[in-house]
Amino acid sequence: MATPYLLYVTQEGEILEEPRLQALSFGDRPLKESDLIPLPDGVTLSMMPDRLAVGLKRSGQRQVLPQSRGWAVAALLPIGYTRTLLPAYEKVPDTEPLPFFGYSAVAGLNGKLYVAAVKTDEVRKWHPRAFNRQKLERLVHEKQEAYPENRIIGQHAHCALDYSCPTASNLFFERWEMAIAVSPGCNARCVGCISKQEEEELISPQDRLTFIPTVDEIVEVAQSHLKKAEDAIVSFGQGCEGEPLLQWPRIGKAIKALRQRTDRGVININTNGSNPRWLQHLYDAGLDTIRVSTISGHPETYNAYYRPLGYTFDDVKESLRRAGESGLYSSINLLSFPGLIDREREVEALLALARETNLRLIQLRNLNIDPEVFLPRMPDFNTMGKALGMRKLIQILKQELPEVEIGNFTRPVTRTMSAAPTAQ
């Protein structure tokens, strides 16, 4: 097998090769050909500012490229691909944290570019080519003219055009999964929150929602989508807001009003699952699917990342248990950081969580964060056993949980009061 070699990026943004040095991943692990796949369509190569590129000499000695040659380079994967290894680098002292992206290790191999990743879902509905910019701008303009007073449309116009958010864009394309943001507040303080940071040196890449929409605004936006859209999903809980469950009375009234108008489509919530009683009201109102965000099945790891306010990990598990009992198609949004979630303790805890709550789907989501911001805030990895690798983790999940889907996206499913919701 060929040996993957180092890539780096010049200050001008040109990707260059250093074939004399073997490529490394984070922690100075040498990359192997079996770790890599060709760069997928839709990937972005990113400069890692103030991070020097490092590789391995044939003698086995680590070598750092000088700053004059450029910086380390990483890949930002399209949705539908899960990274398996982080990039190696040497940080320049006293520099700012990296922007909030999901950095993946890259390498050259036989004259082509490769990335440490695995395809984990079908990407057609999420590929950039499905979101034509010129058409999107026209549709945004038309929708805003038709509903000039609806603040949700204004919020998601911003998210679609300025952040290229797929679910915000789908509101205007009138198809697939559509976003509805409802909550400016939150009851967690996630280390990697993309819309609000407490620490001055960490800059959130998105603006947080600043208003609470009315029930009428929610229904006005959602009803036509449910009635008309292909594979229609209306989703509460988006990256531009806090925790939607804090607005559960408003969401519950909106769900009831929507279901009085149509039984078509799926109503979903993306939530931290912090209050089982509030969620039960939404289950009873007609919620179809739920996706609960977590980084782990172990409370110590969960608490270190989410830093919950007024709830516990037991509440999260109870919310998922009740979802299954109420006939919802339940999933978790598993924030994936290689070297953490694939450790023996974490794998065992994840399997236990899935079995205890009768999960139907595990959605893998690359955690967007600077490793050196993330790692000091997590429990000691030495207490978690050996890192098995992301590919091995996925293999174990498929073997041990054959009834649980592994993917990246919410499914257009139909709620049923039986124990086994079925796909449309």
Secondary structure, DSSP 8 states (H G I E B T S, - for coil): ----EEEEE-TTS-EEEEEEEEEEETTTEE--GGG-EE--TT-EEEEETTEE-EEE-TTS-EEE--GGG-EEEEEE--TTEEE---B--EE-TT-----S--EE-EEEETTEEEESEEE-S--GGGSGGGS-HHHHHHHHHHHHHH-TT-HHHHHHHHHHHHH--HHHHHHHHT-SEEEE---S--S---TT-SS--SSTT---SS----S---HHHHHHHHHHHHHHSTT-EEEE--TTSS-GGGGHHHHHHHHHHHHHH---SEEEEEE----HHHHHHHHHHT--EEEEEES-SSHHHHHHHH--SS--HHHHHHHHHHHHHTT-EEEEEEEE-TTTTTBHHHHHHHHHHHHHHT--EEEEEE--S-HHHHGGGS--GGGS--B--HHHHHHHHHHH-TTSEEESS---EE--SSSS-EE-
